[in-house]
Structure formats: structure tokens, C-alpha cells
Amino acid sequence: MARNERTGDGEAGVTETKRKTVGRPAGSGKGSGGHSQSLVRGLNILEGLAAAPLGLALSDIAQIVGLAPSTTHRLLQALHKQGFITQDTELGLWKIGVKTFQIGNTFLEARDFVATARPYLRRLTEETGESANLGIRDDGMAVFLAQSESPQMMRMITPLGSRAPMHASGVGKALLAWLPDKDIERILQARGLPRVTDNTIDTPARLRQGLAEIRRQGYACDREEHAVGLHCVAASIHDEQGSPLAAISVSGPVARISESRLAELGGLVSRAAREITEQLGGRLPEAAEYTA
């Protein structure tokens, strides 16, 4: 997840005689409401396109929503007319449009911690020269909502809305460390501990040992666990209950963020996380001992 940039490749479309519809069944007859049925299908299309930043072909989208290509094309045209999606005329691929981004950005601005964190992300970039990120937990994954990009030519770039396994990312581990045991168990049962690189933590015992260390030192480290050649340091922002609300991180190439520099960056990131927590009226967990 860097530039070193990682991007997902759209899967080839598969022709099927019958397809299973994604999302809520639309139902049939007047009682189900034709407009509601179209709305659900349109939202399913937007959801599918949001997961494919490089775009999708008509056949791929038809497979995702479980509709015939002709029906899918009519829905795409309607979304395109309203500005929710765009089409690369050269490649024929459909992508998320500006209006969808604007709606999503409204959600981000409505969550006060995102707006509050942005100046701190910029400060971290100024202090470290590296990219700073903010992420949350969603459905057992770390999701990135904001970033301050490094001015360096070789820098870490995280597409907003992208996801990473919690056990294999700095932001994810910083959030995991302050969750109740039952929530950690639920995530492990649902997501497991898949290896992303040779350095990824892949056993519950190692993960729990690492989470205990995060609680002791106040920040998490990702040592090439999500992407080879990248190091990351992250710390959690807490709400008024002391629960992890979000996490911020600093990430960059190993050549600039060496092992000897992790503690220094950990102090800067944990200080920023503490200041954001205080500004939001949050409460640090009693066991936290942040390095200032």
C-alpha cells in the first residue's frame, strides 16, 4: 500500500446463465416497488465500483449485481447522467465519479475526529518528512480516511477508503490493542491471521504478545508486515469511554524509517494521538503510558 503503490486488479467477467443478486433481494410485484428495486441495484453498483479504484468493465459489474448486461448498462447510464460514476471511453471501464466522492467526504467531515486530526497529520508530515494517515476499524479491517502526503519523491500513498488487515498494519494493531478480548476474538474468528508478507504476525500468541507491548509503549510498529520495504508507527485516538475511536500513523520506506528511528517516531505519533484525544474530550485508558 505505497508508491510503492498497490492497486487492485479487476477480475475478469464470467458469463453465467443465472446470477445470484448481491445485496438485499429486490422482491417482485408492485409491493416491492420498482423504484426501490432500482435504487438497491444502483447502490450495489456503487459499492462494487468503490472496491475497484482502477474501474470495472460492464461484464464485471453485471456479475457483481447479478443482472443481465443490458439491464446493468441502463443503470450505469442513469448513474453516469447524475454524476455518480464516470467512464473511461478509451478502456471502457466504469469508475466512481465526483459526486459520490463529495457525498463520502460529507460523511468524513461530519465525523469530528477526522477534521480534528487533519492539522496533526500535517504536523507529523512536517516533523518527520513522511506520510501521515488516519484510519478506523470497520468490519474487522483497518480503513483509511485521511492522509497527509510526504513531500519525498519515494513516499507511502494510501488511497482513501482502502482497507488493510488489522493484524498486519500499524493502524490496525494500534486499534486492536485497546479492544476488549471478546472483540479481538470475534475479529480473529472472522478474519483469521492471513500472511501478507513473510513478516506478518500469523499466530494468536504472537499477536497477543505484540498487543501487550503496544499497550506498554503507547504505539504500534509495522515492520514490513503489510508491505515489504515499508515501516509504520501508529497510535490510537480514544473516545470519552477510553475505547479506540481511530488511529494515526507515520509510514515510509525502511531506508528512511530504520529500526533505530521507530522509537523517535513513536513518541511523535503517540503525542499527536494524545492531543487529538484530549481535544475531542476523550479519555486515555489507565494502562496507557505514551512516550512524549
C-alpha positions as a Markdown table, in Angstrom:
| # | Residue | x | y | z |
|---|---|---|---|---|
| 1 | Met | 0.0 | 0.0 | 0.0 |
| 2 | Ala | 2.6 | 2.5 | -1.2 |
| 3 | Arg | 4.1 | 4.1 | -4.1 |
| 4 | Asn | 5.4 | 1.6 | -3.9 |
| 5 | Glu | 1.6 | 1.9 | -4.7 |
| 6 | Arg | -0.7 | -1.2 | -4.5 |
| 7 | Thr | -3.8 | -1.3 | -6.6 |
| 8 | Gly | -6.4 | -4.0 | -7.0 |
| 9 | Asp | -6.9 | -5.7 | -10.4 |
| 10 | Gly | -10.4 | -6.1 | -11.6 |
| 11 | Glu | -11.3 | -9.8 | -12.0 |
| 12 | Ala | -12.3 | -11.0 | -15.5 |
| 13 | Gly | -16.0 | -11.2 | -16.1 |
| 14 | Val | -17.7 | -14.6 | -16.1 |
| 15 | Thr | -20.7 | -15.3 | -18.3 |
| 16 | Glu | -23.4 | -17.1 | -16.4 |
| 17 | Thr | -26.9 | -18.1 | -17.3 |
| 18 | Lys | -28.2 | -17.3 | -13.8 |
| 19 | Arg | -26.5 | -15.0 | -11.4 |
| 20 | Lys | -27.1 | -14.5 | -7.7 |
| 21 | Thr | -28.0 | -11.0 | -6.8 |
| 22 | Val | -25.7 | -9.1 | -4.4 |
| 23 | Gly | -27.3 | -7.2 | -1.5 |
| 24 | Arg | -30.9 | -7.3 | -0.4 |
| 25 | Pro | -33.3 | -9.3 | -2.6 |
| 26 | Ala | -35.4 | -6.9 | -4.6 |
| 27 | Gly | -38.6 | -8.9 | -4.4 |
| 28 | Ser | -41.2 | -8.8 | -7.1 |
| 29 | Gly | -44.6 | -7.3 | -7.9 |
| 30 | Lys | -45.9 | -3.8 | -7.1 |
| 31 | Gly | -45.5 | -4.4 | -3.4 |
| 32 | Ser | -41.7 | -4.4 | -3.7 |
| 33 | Gly | -41.6 | -1.1 | -5.5 |
| 34 | Gly | -39.8 | -0.9 | -8.8 |
| 35 | His | -38.0 | 2.3 | -7.9 |
| 36 | Ser | -36.8 | 0.8 | -4.6 |
| 37 | Gln | -35.5 | -2.2 | -6.6 |
| 38 | Ser | -33.6 | 0.0 | -9.0 |
| 39 | Leu | -32.2 | 2.0 | -6.0 |
| 40 | Val | -30.8 | -1.1 | -4.3 |
| 41 | Arg | -29.3 | -2.3 | -7.6 |
| 42 | Gly | -27.7 | 1.2 | -8.2 |
| 43 | Leu | -26.2 | 1.2 | -4.7 |
| 44 | Asn | -24.8 | -2.3 | -5.2 |
| 45 | Ile | -23.1 | -1.0 | -8.4 |
| 46 | Leu | -21.6 | 2.0 | -6.5 |
| 47 | Glu | -20.4 | -0.4 | -3.8 |
| 48 | Gly | -18.8 | -2.7 | -6.3 |
| 49 | Leu | -17.1 | 0.3 | -8.1 |
| 50 | Ala | -15.9 | 1.7 | -4.8 |
| 51 | Ala | -13.9 | -1.6 | -4.2 |
| 52 | Ala | -12.2 | -1.3 | -7.6 |
| 53 | Pro | -10.4 | 2.0 | -7.9 |
| 54 | Leu | -9.0 | 1.1 | -11.3 |
| 55 | Gly | -12.5 | 0.6 | -12.7 |
| 56 | Leu | -14.6 | -2.3 | -13.9 |
| 57 | Ala | -15.9 | -3.4 | -17.2 |
| 58 | Leu | -19.6 | -3.8 | -17.9 |
| 59 | Ser | -19.4 | -7.6 | -17.7 |
| 60 | Asp | -17.7 | -7.4 | -14.3 |
| 61 | Ile | -20.4 | -5.1 | -12.9 |
| 62 | Ala | -23.2 | -7.3 | -14.3 |
| 63 | Gln | -21.7 | -10.2 | -12.5 |
| 64 | Ile | -21.4 | -8.3 | -9.2 |
| 65 | Val | -25.0 | -7.2 | -9.2 |
| 66 | Gly | -26.4 | -10.3 | -10.7 |
| 67 | Leu | -28.1 | -8.7 | -13.7 |
| 68 | Ala | -28.1 | -9.0 | -17.4 |
| 69 | Pro | -25.6 | -6.7 | -19.1 |
| 70 | Ser | -28.4 | -4.8 | -20.8 |
| 71 | Thr | -30.1 | -4.0 | -17.5 |
| 72 | Thr | -26.8 | -3.2 | -15.9 |
| 73 | His | -25.9 | -0.8 | -18.7 |
| 74 | Arg | -29.2 | 1.1 | -18.2 |
| 75 | Leu | -28.4 | 1.6 | -14.5 |
| 76 | Leu | -24.9 | 2.7 | -15.3 |
| 77 | Gln | -26.2 | 5.3 | -17.8 |
| 78 | Ala | -28.6 | 6.6 | -15.1 |
| 79 | Leu | -25.8 | 6.9 | -12.5 |
| 80 | His | -23.5 | 8.5 | -15.1 |
| 81 | Lys | -26.1 | 11.1 | -16.0 |
| 82 | Gln | -26.4 | 12.1 | -12.4 |
| 83 | Gly | -22.6 | 12.4 | -12.0 |
| 84 | Phe | -22.2 | 9.4 | -9.6 |
| 85 | Ile | -19.9 | 7.5 | -11.9 |
| 86 | Thr | -17.7 | 8.1 | -14.9 |
| 87 | Gln | -16.5 | 6.0 | -17.9 |
| 88 | Asp | -13.0 | 5.7 | -19.3 |
| 89 | Thr | -14.0 | 5.9 | -23.0 |
| 90 | Glu | -10.7 | 4.5 | -24.2 |
| 91 | Leu | -10.7 | 1.4 | -21.9 |
| 92 | Gly | -14.5 | 1.2 | -21.5 |
| 93 | Leu | -14.1 | 0.9 | -17.7 |
| 94 | Trp | -16.6 | 2.5 | -15.2 |
| 95 | Lys | -15.3 | 4.3 | -12.1 |
| 96 | Ile | -16.6 | 6.2 | -9.1 |
| 97 | Gly | -17.5 | 9.8 | -10.0 |
| 98 | Val | -17.0 | 13.2 | -8.3 |
| 99 | Lys | -20.5 | 13.4 | -6.8 |
| 100 | Thr | -20.0 | 10.0 | -5.0 |
| 101 | Phe | -16.7 | 11.4 | -3.6 |
| 102 | Gln | -18.5 | 14.5 | -2.4 |
| 103 | Ile | -21.1 | 12.5 | -0.6 |
| 104 | Gly | -18.5 | 10.3 | 1.0 |
| 105 | Asn | -16.5 | 13.4 | 2.0 |
| 106 | Thr | -19.5 | 14.8 | 3.7 |
| 107 | Phe | -19.6 | 11.7 | 5.9 |
| 108 | Leu | -15.9 | 12.3 | 6.8 |
| 109 | Glu | -16.4 | 15.9 | 7.7 |
| 110 | Ala | -19.4 | 15.0 | 9.9 |
| 111 | Arg | -17.1 | 12.8 | 12.0 |
| 112 | Asp | -15.4 | 15.4 | 14.1 |
| 113 | Phe | -12.3 | 13.3 | 14.7 |
| 114 | Val | -11.4 | 13.4 | 11.0 |
| 115 | Ala | -11.4 | 17.2 | 10.8 |
| 116 | Thr | -9.8 | 17.5 | 14.2 |
| 117 | Ala | -7.0 | 15.1 | 13.2 |
| 118 | Arg | -6.0 | 16.8 | 9.9 |
| 119 | Pro | -3.8 | 19.5 | 11.3 |
| 120 | Tyr | -2.0 | 16.9 | 13.4 |
| 121 | Leu | -1.4 | 14.8 | 10.3 |
| 122 | Arg | 0.1 | 17.8 | 8.6 |
| 123 | Arg | 2.3 | 18.5 | 11.6 |
| 124 | Leu | 3.5 | 14.9 | 11.7 |
| 125 | Thr | 4.5 | 15.1 | 8.0 |
| 126 | Glu | 6.4 | 18.4 | 8.7 |
| 127 | Glu | 8.1 | 16.8 | 11.7 |
| 128 | Thr | 9.0 | 13.5 | 10.1 |
| 129 | Gly | 9.1 | 14.2 | 6.4 |
| 130 | Glu | 6.9 | 11.1 | 5.9 |
| 131 | Ser | 3.2 | 10.4 | 5.1 |
| 132 | Ala | 0.8 | 10.5 | 8.0 |
| 133 | Asn | -2.5 | 8.6 | 7.9 |
| 134 | Leu | -5.7 | 8.3 | 9.9 |
| 135 | Gly | -7.8 | 5.1 | 10.0 |
| 136 | Ile | -10.7 | 3.4 | 11.7 |
| 137 | Arg | -11.9 | -0.1 | 12.3 |
| 138 | Asp | -14.7 | -1.3 | 10.1 |
| 139 | Asp | -15.9 | -4.9 | 9.9 |
| 140 | Gly | -12.7 | -6.3 | 11.3 |
| 141 | Met | -10.4 | -4.3 | 8.9 |
| 142 | Ala | -8.5 | -1.1 | 9.1 |
| 143 | Val | -9.9 | 1.6 | 6.8 |
| 144 | Phe | -8.0 | 4.7 | 5.9 |
| 145 | Leu | -9.9 | 8.0 | 5.9 |
| 146 | Ala | -7.4 | 10.8 | 5.7 |
| 147 | Gln | -3.7 | 11.3 | 4.7 |
| 148 | Ser | -1.0 | 14.0 | 4.7 |
| 149 | Glu | 1.4 | 13.0 | 1.9 |
| 150 | Ser | 5.1 | 13.1 | 2.3 |
| 151 | Pro | 6.9 | 15.6 | 0.0 |
| 152 | Gln | 9.5 | 13.0 | -0.7 |
| 153 | Met | 9.6 | 11.5 | -4.3 |
| 154 | Met | 9.6 | 8.0 | -2.8 |
| 155 | Arg | 6.7 | 8.0 | -0.4 |
| 156 | Met | 3.9 | 5.9 | 1.0 |
| 157 | Ile | 0.5 | 6.6 | -0.6 |
| 158 | Thr | -2.7 | 5.1 | 0.8 |
| 159 | Pro | -5.9 | 5.5 | -1.3 |
| 160 | Leu | -8.7 | 6.9 | 0.9 |
| 161 | Gly | -11.2 | 4.2 | 1.7 |
| 162 | Ser | -8.6 | 1.4 | 1.2 |
| 163 | Arg | -8.5 | -1.5 | 3.7 |
| 164 | Ala | -5.8 | -3.4 | 5.5 |
| 165 | Pro | -5.9 | -6.4 | 7.8 |
| 166 | Met | -5.8 | -5.2 | 11.4 |
| 167 | His | -3.1 | -7.7 | 12.5 |
| 168 | Ala | -0.8 | -6.7 | 9.5 |
| 169 | Ser | -0.9 | -2.9 | 9.8 |
| 170 | Gly | 0.3 | -0.3 | 12.2 |
| 171 | Val | -3.1 | 1.5 | 12.4 |
| 172 | Gly | -4.9 | -1.9 | 12.8 |
| 173 | Lys | -2.7 | -3.1 | 15.6 |
| 174 | Ala | -2.9 | 0.2 | 17.4 |
| 175 | Leu | -6.7 | -0.1 | 17.4 |
| 176 | Leu | -6.7 | -3.8 | 18.3 |
| 177 | Ala | -4.5 | -3.2 | 21.3 |
| 178 | Trp | -7.3 | -1.3 | 23.1 |
| 179 | Leu | -10.2 | -3.5 | 22.2 |
| 180 | Pro | -11.9 | -5.9 | 24.7 |
| 181 | Asp | -10.8 | -9.5 | 24.5 |
| 182 | Lys | -14.2 | -10.6 | 23.2 |
| 183 | Asp | -13.9 | -8.1 | 20.3 |
| 184 | Ile | -10.4 | -9.3 | 19.4 |
| 185 | Glu | -11.6 | -12.9 | 19.4 |
| 186 | Arg | -14.5 | -12.0 | 17.2 |
| 187 | Ile | -12.2 | -10.4 | 14.7 |
| 188 | Leu | -9.8 | -13.3 | 14.7 |
| 189 | Gln | -12.6 | -15.8 | 14.2 |
| 190 | Ala | -14.0 | -13.8 | 11.3 |
| 191 | Arg | -10.7 | -12.7 | 9.6 |
| 192 | Gly | -8.1 | -15.1 | 10.8 |
| 193 | Leu | -4.4 | -14.1 | 10.6 |
| 194 | Pro | -3.5 | -14.4 | 6.9 |
| 195 | Arg | 0.1 | -13.8 | 6.0 |
| 196 | Val | 0.6 | -10.7 | 3.8 |
| 197 | Thr | 4.4 | -10.7 | 3.9 |
| 198 | Asp | 7.0 | -13.0 | 5.5 |
| 199 | Asn | 7.0 | -10.7 | 8.5 |
| 200 | Thr | 3.2 | -10.8 | 9.1 |
| 201 | Ile | 2.2 | -12.0 | 12.6 |
| 202 | Asp | 0.4 | -15.2 | 12.0 |
| 203 | Thr | -0.3 | -16.8 | 15.4 |
| 204 | Pro | -2.7 | -15.6 | 18.1 |
| 205 | Ala | 0.1 | -16.0 | 20.7 |
| 206 | Arg | 2.4 | -13.7 | 18.8 |
| 207 | Leu | -0.4 | -11.2 | 18.2 |
| 208 | Arg | -1.3 | -11.0 | 21.9 |
| 209 | Gln | 2.3 | -10.6 | 22.9 |
| 210 | Gly | 2.6 | -7.7 | 20.4 |
| 211 | Leu | -0.6 | -6.1 | 21.6 |
| 212 | Ala | 0.7 | -6.2 | 25.2 |
| 213 | Glu | 3.8 | -4.4 | 24.0 |
| 214 | Ile | 1.7 | -1.7 | 22.2 |
| 215 | Arg | -0.2 | -1.0 | 25.5 |
| 216 | Arg | 3.1 | -0.7 | 27.4 |
| 217 | Gln | 4.9 | 1.6 | 25.0 |
| 218 | Gly | 1.9 | 3.5 | 23.7 |
| 219 | Tyr | 2.4 | 2.9 | 20.0 |
| 220 | Ala | 2.4 | 0.1 | 17.4 |
| 221 | Cys | 5.0 | -0.7 | 14.8 |
| 222 | Asp | 4.5 | -2.4 | 11.5 |
| 223 | Arg | 7.9 | -3.8 | 10.4 |
| 224 | Glu | 7.3 | -4.7 | 6.8 |
| 225 | Glu | 4.3 | -6.7 | 7.9 |
| 226 | His | 1.9 | -5.2 | 5.3 |
| 227 | Ala | 4.3 | -4.2 | 2.5 |
| 228 | Val | 7.9 | -5.2 | 2.0 |
| 229 | Gly | 10.2 | -2.2 | 2.3 |
| 230 | Leu | 7.8 | -0.1 | 4.4 |
| 231 | His | 7.8 | 0.7 | 8.2 |
| 232 | Cys | 4.9 | 2.3 | 10.0 |
| 233 | Val | 4.4 | 3.6 | 13.5 |
| 234 | Ala | 0.8 | 4.2 | 14.8 |
| 235 | Ala | -1.1 | 5.2 | 18.0 |
| 236 | Ser | -4.7 | 5.2 | 18.9 |
| 237 | Ile | -7.2 | 8.1 | 19.5 |
| 238 | His | -9.7 | 7.3 | 22.3 |
| 239 | Asp | -13.3 | 8.4 | 22.9 |
| 240 | Glu | -14.8 | 9.5 | 26.2 |
| 241 | Gln | -15.1 | 5.9 | 27.2 |
| 242 | Gly | -11.4 | 5.2 | 26.6 |
| 243 | Ser | -12.3 | 3.0 | 23.6 |
| 244 | Pro | -10.3 | 3.3 | 20.4 |
| 245 | Leu | -12.0 | 5.7 | 18.1 |
| 246 | Ala | -9.4 | 5.9 | 15.4 |
| 247 | Ala | -5.6 | 5.7 | 14.9 |
| 248 | Ile | -3.0 | 7.9 | 13.3 |
| 249 | Ser | 0.3 | 6.7 | 11.8 |
| 250 | Val | 3.5 | 7.7 | 10.1 |
| 251 | Ser | 4.7 | 5.4 | 7.3 |
| 252 | Gly | 7.6 | 5.4 | 4.9 |
| 253 | Pro | 10.4 | 3.4 | 3.3 |
| 254 | Val | 12.7 | 1.3 | 5.5 |
| 255 | Ala | 15.6 | 3.3 | 4.0 |
| 256 | Arg | 14.4 | 6.4 | 5.9 |
| 257 | Ile | 12.5 | 4.8 | 8.8 |
| 258 | Ser | 15.1 | 2.5 | 10.2 |
| 259 | Glu | 14.6 | 0.3 | 13.2 |
| 260 | Ser | 16.6 | 2.9 | 15.3 |
| 261 | Arg | 14.1 | 5.6 | 14.3 |
| 262 | Leu | 10.9 | 3.8 | 15.3 |
| 263 | Ala | 11.0 | 4.9 | 19.0 |
| 264 | Glu | 11.5 | 8.5 | 18.0 |
| 265 | Leu | 8.6 | 8.4 | 15.6 |
| 266 | Gly | 6.5 | 6.5 | 18.2 |
| 267 | Gly | 7.0 | 9.4 | 20.6 |
| 268 | Leu | 5.8 | 12.0 | 18.0 |
| 269 | Val | 2.8 | 9.9 | 16.8 |
| 270 | Ser | 1.6 | 9.0 | 20.3 |
| 271 | Arg | 1.9 | 12.6 | 21.4 |
| 272 | Ala | -0.3 | 13.7 | 18.5 |
| 273 | Ala | -2.8 | 10.9 | 19.3 |
| 274 | Arg | -2.9 | 12.0 | 22.9 |
| 275 | Glu | -3.5 | 15.7 | 21.9 |
| 276 | Ile | -6.3 | 14.7 | 19.5 |
| 277 | Thr | -7.9 | 12.6 | 22.2 |
| 278 | Glu | -7.8 | 15.5 | 24.6 |
| 279 | Gln | -9.2 | 17.9 | 22.1 |
| 280 | Leu | -12.1 | 15.6 | 21.4 |
| 281 | Gly | -12.9 | 15.2 | 25.1 |
| 282 | Gly | -11.7 | 11.6 | 25.1 |
| 283 | Arg | -10.0 | 9.6 | 27.9 |
| 284 | Leu | -6.8 | 7.7 | 27.7 |
| 285 | Pro | -7.1 | 4.1 | 29.1 |
| 286 | Glu | -5.5 | 3.9 | 32.5 |
| 287 | Ala | -2.9 | 1.4 | 31.3 |
| 288 | Ala | -1.6 | 3.7 | 28.5 |
| 289 | Glu | 1.9 | 5.1 | 29.0 |
| 290 | Tyr | 2.6 | 7.2 | 26.0 |
| 291 | Thr | 6.1 | 8.3 | 25.1 |
| 292 | Ala | 6.1 | 12.1 | 24.7 |
